[in-house]
Amino acid sequence: MERAAQGKPESQYGKTVELATEPDWKETARLARLLLAMADQHGVAAPGGVRIRLRFSQRDLAAQVAATRERVNKQLRQWHEAGVLGEHEGQLVLRRPAALRALVEAPG
């Protein structure tokens, strides 16, 4: 994952706008580690990856990784868009677990 550039340029209306902020990499790594552990303990082979045979809410995940539900939502959405995660029959599927492992093992 690339880290987003930070900046606050002026908009066309003269007000300062936030372009992007650097995400909290520790929260991201904790979430990746949790999903990998859940897949190891409760995963089954599914089309295109490993399906986690548990139902859980984003609030449940957030509580386990000491993050906000909003932060978890944003990260899961980014991983879905990048093809790292998917869904099958309403359950989460790790499509590219190696990408999550790389986040867990990355220094920083």
DSSP file (Angstrom, degrees, kcal/mol; ACC not computed):
  #  RESIDUE AA STRUCTURE BP1 BP2  ACC     N-H-->O    O-->H-N    N-H-->O    O-->H-N    TCO  KAPPA ALPHA  PHI   PSI    X-CA   Y-CA   Z-CA
    1    1 A M              0   0    0      0, 0.0     2,-0.3     0, 0.0     0, 0.0   0.000 360.0 360.0 360.0 138.2    0.0    0.0    0.0
    2    2 A E        -     0   0    0      1,-0.0     2,-0.4     0, 0.0     0, 0.0  -0.689 360.0-120.4 -88.1 142.8    1.3    3.4   -0.8
    3    3 A R        -     0   0    0     -2,-0.3     2,-0.1    19,-0.1    19,-0.1  -0.681  32.2-117.7 -81.7 135.5    1.1    6.0    1.9
    4    4 A A        -     0   0    0     -2,-0.4     2,-0.2    17,-0.2    16,-0.1  -0.412  26.5-111.5 -74.2 146.4   -1.0    9.0    0.9
    5    5 A A        -     0   0    0     -2,-0.1     2,-0.3    16,-0.1    -1,-0.1  -0.486  28.7-131.3 -73.7 146.6    0.6   12.4    0.6
    6    6 A Q        +     0   0    0     -2,-0.2     2,-0.3    13,-0.1    15,-0.1  -0.755  40.8 139.5 -98.1 147.4   -0.4   15.0    3.2
    7    7 A G        -     0   0    0     13,-0.7    12,-2.2    -2,-0.3    13,-0.5  -0.907  40.0-154.5-179.6 153.4   -1.4   18.5    2.2
    8    8 A K        +     0   0    0     -2,-0.3    10,-0.2    10,-0.2     3,-0.1  -0.551  30.3 172.1-135.1  68.9   -3.8   21.3    2.8
    9    9 A P        -     0   0    0      0, 0.0     8,-2.2     0, 0.0     2,-0.3  -0.315  39.9 -97.9 -74.5 162.6   -4.0   23.3   -0.4
   10   10 A E  B     -A   16   0A   0      6,-0.2     6,-0.2     1,-0.1     2,-0.0  -0.609  35.8-133.6 -79.5 139.9   -6.5   26.1   -0.8
   11   11 A S    >   -     0   0    0      4,-3.1     3,-1.9    -2,-0.3    -1,-0.1  -0.229  36.6 -90.6 -79.8 178.4   -9.7   25.3   -2.7
   12   12 A Q  T 3  S+     0   0    0      1,-0.3    -1,-0.1     2,-0.1    -2,-0.1   0.670 128.9  57.1 -64.9 -14.6  -11.1   27.4   -5.4
   13   13 A Y  T 3  S-     0   0    0      2,-0.2    -1,-0.3     0, 0.0     3,-0.1   0.338 119.1-108.6 -98.7   6.0  -13.1   29.2   -2.7
   14   14 A G  S <  S+     0   0    0     -3,-1.9     2,-0.3     1,-0.3    -2,-0.1   0.472  79.1 125.4  84.3   1.3  -10.0   30.2   -0.7
   15   15 A K        -     0   0    0      1,-0.0    -4,-3.1    -5,-0.0     2,-0.3  -0.690  66.4-110.0 -93.7 148.7  -10.6   27.7    2.2
   16   16 A T  B     -A   10   0A   0     -2,-0.3     2,-0.4    -6,-0.2    -6,-0.2  -0.583  37.0-168.0 -75.9 134.2   -8.1   25.1    3.2
   17   17 A V        -     0   0    0     -8,-2.2     2,-0.6    -2,-0.3    -1,-0.0  -0.948  22.2-122.5-125.2 147.3   -9.0   21.6    2.4
   18   18 A E        -     0   0    0     -2,-0.4   -10,-0.2   -10,-0.2     3,-0.1  -0.782  22.2-174.7 -88.0 119.1   -7.5   18.3    3.5
   19   19 A L        -     0   0    0    -12,-2.2     2,-0.3    -2,-0.6    -1,-0.2   0.954  64.5 -30.3 -76.7 -53.0   -6.3   16.2    0.5
   20   20 A A        -     0   0    0    -13,-0.5   -13,-0.7   -15,-0.1     2,-0.4  -0.982  51.7-144.5-162.2 153.1   -5.3   13.1    2.4
   21   21 A T        -     0   0    0     -2,-0.3   -17,-0.2   -15,-0.1   -16,-0.1  -0.938  33.6-104.1-122.4 150.4   -4.0   12.0    5.8
   22   22 A E        -     0   0    0     -2,-0.4   -19,-0.1   -19,-0.1   -17,-0.0  -0.574  42.9-122.9 -71.8 127.6   -1.6    9.2    6.5
   23   23 A P        -     0   0    0      0, 0.0     2,-1.1     0, 0.0     3,-0.1  -0.223  28.2 -96.0 -69.0 161.2   -3.5    6.3    7.9
   24   24 A D     >  -     0   0    0      1,-0.2     4,-1.9     2,-0.1     3,-0.2  -0.688  37.5-166.9 -78.4 103.6   -2.6    4.8   11.2
   25   25 A W  H  > S+     0   0    0     -2,-1.1     4,-2.4     1,-0.2    -1,-0.2   0.783  82.8  58.6 -67.6 -28.0   -0.4    1.9   10.1
   26   26 A K  H  > S+     0   0    0      2,-0.2     4,-2.4     1,-0.2    -1,-0.2   0.915 107.2  46.7 -68.3 -41.3   -0.5    0.2   13.5
   27   27 A E  H  > S+     0   0    0     -3,-0.2     4,-2.5     2,-0.2    -2,-0.2   0.916 112.4  51.3 -62.8 -42.4   -4.3   -0.1   13.4
   28   28 A T  H  X S+     0   0    0     -4,-1.9     4,-2.4     1,-0.2    -2,-0.2   0.924 111.2  47.0 -61.3 -45.2   -4.1   -1.4    9.9
   29   29 A A  H  X S+     0   0    0     -4,-2.4     4,-2.7     2,-0.2    -1,-0.2   0.894 111.4  51.2 -65.1 -40.4   -1.5   -4.0   10.9
   30   30 A R  H  X S+     0   0    0     -4,-2.4     4,-2.3     2,-0.2    -2,-0.2   0.910 111.4  47.9 -63.9 -40.7   -3.6   -5.1   13.9
   31   31 A L  H  X S+     0   0    0     -4,-2.5     4,-2.5     2,-0.2    -2,-0.2   0.919 112.4  48.7 -65.7 -43.2   -6.7   -5.5   11.7
   32   32 A A  H  X S+     0   0    0     -4,-2.4     4,-2.3     1,-0.2    -2,-0.2   0.925 111.6  50.0 -60.9 -44.4   -4.7   -7.5    9.1
   33   33 A R  H  X S+     0   0    0     -4,-2.7     4,-2.3     1,-0.2    -2,-0.2   0.901 110.6  50.0 -62.0 -42.1   -3.3   -9.7   11.9
   34   34 A L  H  X S+     0   0    0     -4,-2.3     4,-2.6     2,-0.2    -1,-0.2   0.931 110.7  48.4 -63.2 -46.4   -6.8  -10.3   13.4
   35   35 A L  H  X S+     0   0    0     -4,-2.5     4,-2.3     1,-0.2    -1,-0.2   0.893 111.6  50.1 -63.1 -39.3   -8.3  -11.3   10.0
   36   36 A L  H  X S+     0   0    0     -4,-2.3     4,-2.2     2,-0.2    -1,-0.2   0.906 111.6  48.3 -65.0 -40.8   -5.4  -13.7    9.3
   37   37 A A  H  X S+     0   0    0     -4,-2.3     4,-2.2     2,-0.2     5,-0.2   0.902 111.3  50.1 -65.9 -40.6   -5.8  -15.3   12.8
   38   38 A M  H  X S+     0   0    0     -4,-2.6     4,-3.1     1,-0.2    -2,-0.2   0.897 111.0  49.5 -63.8 -39.9   -9.6  -15.6   12.2
   39   39 A A  H  X S+     0   0    0     -4,-2.3     4,-1.6     2,-0.2    -2,-0.2   0.892 110.6  50.4 -66.0 -39.3   -8.9  -17.2    8.8
   40   40 A D  H  < S+     0   0    0     -4,-2.2    -2,-0.2     1,-0.2    -1,-0.2   0.900 121.1  33.9 -63.9 -40.5   -6.4  -19.6   10.4
   41   41 A Q  H  < S+     0   0    0     -4,-2.2    -2,-0.2    -5,-0.1    -1,-0.2   0.824 137.9  16.1 -85.8 -33.6   -8.9  -20.6   13.1
   42   42 A H  H  < S+     0   0    0     -4,-3.1    11,-2.5    -5,-0.2     2,-0.2   0.192  93.6 122.3-129.2  15.0  -12.2  -20.4   11.3
   43   43 A G  E  <  -B   52   0B   0     -4,-1.6     2,-0.3     9,-0.2     9,-0.2  -0.541  32.3-177.1 -89.5 148.9  -11.4  -20.4    7.6
   44   44 A V  E     -B   51   0B   0      7,-2.0     7,-3.0    -2,-0.2     2,-0.1  -0.972  39.9 -90.4-135.0 152.0  -12.5  -22.7    4.8
   45   45 A A  E     +B   50   0B   0     -2,-0.3     5,-0.2     5,-0.2     0, 0.0  -0.381  53.2 170.4 -61.7 136.7  -11.5  -22.8    1.2
   46   46 A A  E >   -B   49   0B   0      3,-2.7     3,-2.3    -2,-0.1     2,-0.3  -0.914  47.8 -64.7-140.8 165.2  -13.9  -20.8   -0.9
   47   47 A P  T 3  S-     0   0    0      0, 0.0     3,-0.1     0, 0.0    46,-0.0  -0.373 123.0  -0.1 -54.9 116.2  -14.0  -19.6   -4.5
   48   48 A G  T 3  S-     0   0    0     -2,-0.3     2,-0.3     1,-0.1    -3,-0.0   0.601 133.2 -17.9  82.4  12.2  -11.1  -17.2   -4.8
   49   49 A G  E <  S-B   46   0B   0     -3,-2.3    -3,-2.7    47,-0.1     2,-0.5  -0.992  92.8 -37.0 162.9-152.1   -9.7  -17.4   -1.3
   50   50 A V  E     -BC  45  94B   0     44,-1.9    44,-3.1    -2,-0.3     2,-0.4  -0.963  46.9-148.3-116.5 120.4  -10.3  -18.4    2.3
   51   51 A R  E     -BC  44  93B   0     -7,-3.0    -7,-2.0    -2,-0.5     2,-0.7  -0.751  11.3-136.0 -91.0 130.7  -13.8  -17.7    3.8
   52   52 A I  E     -B   43   0B   0     40,-2.9     2,-1.3    -2,-0.4    40,-0.3  -0.778  11.9-149.3 -85.7 115.2  -14.0  -16.8    7.5
   53   53 A R        +     0   0    0    -11,-2.5     2,-0.4    -2,-0.7    -1,-0.1  -0.194  65.3  92.4 -83.7  46.2  -16.9  -18.9    8.8
   54   54 A L        -     0   0    0     -2,-1.3     2,-0.5    38,-0.1    38,-0.4  -0.968  66.9-138.0-131.7 149.6  -17.9  -16.3   11.5
   55   55 A R        +     0   0    0     -2,-0.4     2,-0.3    36,-0.1    36,-0.1  -0.944  36.5 155.2-107.7 132.7  -20.3  -13.5   11.4
   56   56 A F        -     0   0    0     -2,-0.5     2,-0.2     4,-0.0    -2,-0.0  -0.981  34.8-121.5-152.2 156.8  -19.1  -10.3   13.1
   57   57 A S     >  -     0   0    0     -2,-0.3     4,-2.0     1,-0.1     5,-0.2  -0.565  28.6-113.5 -97.6 164.8  -19.7   -6.6   12.9
   58   58 A Q  H  > S+     0   0    0      1,-0.2     4,-2.7     2,-0.2     5,-0.2   0.844 120.9  57.7 -63.4 -32.1  -17.3   -3.8   12.1
   59   59 A R  H  > S+     0   0    0      2,-0.2     4,-2.3     1,-0.2    -1,-0.2   0.896 104.0  51.9 -64.4 -39.8  -17.8   -2.7   15.7
   60   60 A D  H  > S+     0   0    0      2,-0.2     4,-1.5     1,-0.2    -2,-0.2   0.933 112.1  45.7 -60.6 -46.5  -16.7   -6.2   16.9
   61   61 A L  H  X S+     0   0    0     -4,-2.0     4,-1.3     1,-0.2    -2,-0.2   0.919 111.1  52.8 -62.3 -43.9  -13.5   -5.9   14.8
   62   62 A A  H  X>S+     0   0    0     -4,-2.7     5,-2.2     1,-0.2     4,-0.6   0.905 107.1  51.8 -60.0 -42.8  -12.9   -2.3   15.9
   63   63 A A  H  <5S+     0   0    0     -4,-2.3     3,-0.5     1,-0.2    -1,-0.2   0.863 109.3  50.8 -62.9 -35.2  -13.1   -3.4   19.6
   64   64 A Q  H  <5S+     0   0    0     -4,-1.5    -1,-0.2     1,-0.2    -2,-0.2   0.719 117.6  37.1 -77.3 -20.8  -10.6   -6.2   19.1
   65   65 A V  H  <5S-     0   0    0     -4,-1.3    -1,-0.2    -3,-0.5    -2,-0.2   0.276 109.2-115.2-114.4  10.7   -8.0   -3.9   17.4
   66   66 A A  T  <5S+     0   0    0     -4,-0.6     2,-0.3    -3,-0.5    -3,-0.2   0.934  75.4 119.5  56.5  51.3   -8.5   -0.8   19.5
   67   67 A A      < -     0   0    0     -5,-2.2    -1,-0.2    -6,-0.1     2,-0.2  -0.832  68.0 -93.7-133.4 171.2   -9.8    1.3   16.5
   68   68 A T     >  -     0   0    0     -2,-0.3     4,-2.1     1,-0.1     5,-0.2  -0.555  30.5-120.5 -83.6 156.4  -12.9    3.1   15.7
   69   69 A R  H  > S+     0   0    0      1,-0.2     4,-2.8     2,-0.2     5,-0.2   0.877 115.6  56.0 -61.1 -36.7  -15.7    1.4   13.7
   70   70 A E  H  > S+     0   0    0      2,-0.2     4,-2.4     1,-0.2    -1,-0.2   0.897 106.5  48.7 -63.2 -41.1  -15.3    4.2   11.1
   71   71 A R  H  > S+     0   0    0      2,-0.2     4,-2.3     1,-0.2    -1,-0.2   0.906 112.5  48.0 -65.9 -42.0  -11.5    3.4   10.7
   72   72 A V  H  X S+     0   0    0     -4,-2.1     4,-2.9     2,-0.2     5,-0.3   0.924 111.0  51.8 -63.8 -44.1  -12.2   -0.3   10.3
   73   73 A N  H  X S+     0   0    0     -4,-2.8     4,-2.3     1,-0.2    -2,-0.2   0.923 110.6  48.1 -56.8 -46.9  -15.0    0.4    7.7
   74   74 A K  H  X S+     0   0    0     -4,-2.4     4,-2.2     1,-0.2    -1,-0.2   0.912 113.5  46.6 -62.8 -43.8  -12.6    2.6    5.7
   75   75 A Q  H  X S+     0   0    0     -4,-2.3     4,-2.4     2,-0.2    -2,-0.2   0.921 111.9  49.6 -68.2 -43.2   -9.8    0.0    5.8
   76   76 A L  H  X S+     0   0    0     -4,-2.9     4,-2.5     1,-0.2    -1,-0.2   0.909 110.9  51.2 -60.9 -41.1  -12.1   -2.9    4.8
   77   77 A R  H  X S+     0   0    0     -4,-2.3     4,-2.7    -5,-0.3    -1,-0.2   0.915 109.6  49.8 -62.0 -43.3  -13.5   -0.9    2.0
   78   78 A Q  H  X S+     0   0    0     -4,-2.2     4,-1.8     1,-0.2    -2,-0.2   0.909 111.9  48.1 -62.4 -41.4  -10.0   -0.1    0.7
   79   79 A W  H  <>S+     0   0    0     -4,-2.4     5,-2.3     2,-0.2     6,-1.2   0.875 110.8  51.1 -68.2 -36.4   -9.1   -3.8    0.9
   80   80 A H  H ><5S+     0   0    0     -4,-2.5     3,-1.4     4,-0.2    -2,-0.2   0.950 111.0  48.3 -61.9 -48.0  -12.3   -4.8   -1.0
   81   81 A E  H 3<5S+     0   0    0     -4,-2.7    -2,-0.2     1,-0.3    -1,-0.2   0.820 111.2  50.8 -63.0 -31.4  -11.5   -2.2   -3.7
   82   82 A A  T 3<5S-     0   0    0     -4,-1.8    -1,-0.3    -5,-0.2    -2,-0.2   0.483 115.9-114.5 -85.0  -3.5   -8.0   -3.5   -4.0
   83   83 A G  T < 5S+     0   0    0     -3,-1.4    -3,-0.2    -4,-0.4    -2,-0.1   0.604  86.0 116.9  81.0  11.2   -9.1   -7.1   -4.3
   84   84 A V  S   <S+     0   0    0     -5,-2.3    11,-2.1    -6,-0.2    12,-1.9   0.865  79.5  28.3 -77.1 -37.3   -7.6   -8.2   -1.0
   85   85 A L  E     +D   94   0B   0     -6,-1.2     2,-0.3     9,-0.2    -2,-0.2  -0.832  65.8 164.3-120.7 158.9  -11.0   -9.0    0.5
   86   86 A G  E     -D   93   0B   0      7,-2.1     7,-2.7    -2,-0.3     2,-0.4  -0.851  29.0-111.1-151.5-170.7  -14.3  -10.2   -0.9
   87   87 A E  E     -D   92   0B   0     -2,-0.3     2,-0.3     5,-0.2     5,-0.2  -0.978  19.5-177.1-133.8 148.7  -17.5  -11.7    0.3
   88   88 A H  E >  S-D   91   0B   0      3,-2.4     3,-1.6    -2,-0.4    -2,-0.0  -0.930  78.9 -17.3-145.2 118.7  -19.2  -15.1   -0.2
   89   89 A E  T 3  S-     0   0    0     -2,-0.3     3,-0.1     1,-0.3    -1,-0.0   0.875 128.3 -52.4  52.0  42.0  -22.6  -15.8    1.2
   90   90 A G  T 3  S+     0   0    0      1,-0.2     2,-0.3   -35,-0.0    -1,-0.3   0.532 116.6 109.4  77.5   6.6  -22.4  -12.9    3.6
   91   91 A Q  E <  S- D   0  88B   0     -3,-1.6    -3,-2.4   -36,-0.1    -1,-0.2  -0.866  74.6-100.7-117.2 152.6  -19.0  -13.9    5.0
   92   92 A L  E     - D   0  87B   0    -38,-0.4   -40,-2.9    -2,-0.3     2,-0.5  -0.434  32.3-160.9 -71.6 137.9  -15.6  -12.3    4.6
   93   93 A V  E     -CD  51  86B   0     -7,-2.7    -7,-2.1   -42,-0.2     2,-1.0  -0.985  14.1-142.0-121.9 126.0  -13.2  -13.9    2.1
   94   94 A L  E     +CD  50  85B   0    -44,-3.1   -44,-1.9    -2,-0.5    -9,-0.2  -0.780  25.1 174.3 -83.9 107.5   -9.5  -13.3    2.2
   95   95 A R  S    S+     0   0    0    -11,-2.1   -10,-0.2    -2,-1.0    -1,-0.2   0.807  77.4  22.9 -85.9 -32.0   -8.7  -13.2   -1.5
   96   96 A R    >>  +     0   0    0    -12,-1.9     3,-1.4    -3,-0.1     4,-1.0  -0.590  65.6 167.1-133.8  72.6   -5.0  -12.2   -1.1
   97   97 A P  H 3> S+     0   0    0      0, 0.0     4,-2.6     0, 0.0     5,-0.2   0.794  74.9  67.1 -59.1 -27.3   -3.9  -13.2    2.4
   98   98 A A  H 3> S+     0   0    0      1,-0.2     4,-2.1     2,-0.2     5,-0.1   0.850  96.1  55.3 -62.1 -33.0   -0.2  -12.6    1.4
   99   99 A A  H <> S+     0   0    0     -3,-1.4     4,-1.3     2,-0.2    -1,-0.2   0.889 109.4  46.3 -67.1 -38.0   -1.0   -8.9    1.1
  100  100 A L  H  X S+     0   0    0     -4,-1.0     4,-2.0     2,-0.2    -2,-0.2   0.907 110.6  52.9 -69.2 -40.8   -2.3   -8.9    4.7
  101  101 A R  H  X S+     0   0    0     -4,-2.6     4,-2.4     1,-0.2    -2,-0.2   0.891 105.1  55.4 -60.8 -38.4    0.8  -10.8    5.8
  102  102 A A  H  X S+     0   0    0     -4,-2.1     4,-1.1     1,-0.2    -1,-0.2   0.878 107.2  49.9 -62.4 -36.9    3.0   -8.3    4.2
  103  103 A L  H  < S+     0   0    0     -4,-1.3    -1,-0.2     2,-0.2     3,-0.2   0.901 111.4  48.5 -67.3 -40.0    1.3   -5.5    6.2
  104  104 A V  H  < S+     0   0    0     -4,-2.0    -2,-0.2     1,-0.2    -1,-0.2   0.877 117.1  41.6 -66.0 -38.3    1.8   -7.5    9.4
  105  105 A E  H  < S+     0   0    0     -4,-2.4    -1,-0.2    -5,-0.2    -2,-0.2   0.564  88.6 111.7 -89.2  -9.3    5.4   -8.1    8.7
  106  106 A A  S  < S-     0   0    0     -4,-1.1     2,-0.1    -3,-0.2   -77,-0.0  -0.400  72.2-116.6 -67.1 137.8    6.3   -4.7    7.4
  107  107 A P              0   0    0      0, 0.0    -1,-0.1     0, 0.0    -2,-0.1  -0.422 360.0 360.0 -69.6 149.3    8.6   -2.6    9.6
  108  108 A G              0   0    0     -2,-0.1   -82,-0.1   -82,-0.0   -83,-0.1   0.396 360.0 360.0 123.1 360.0    7.2    0.5   11.1
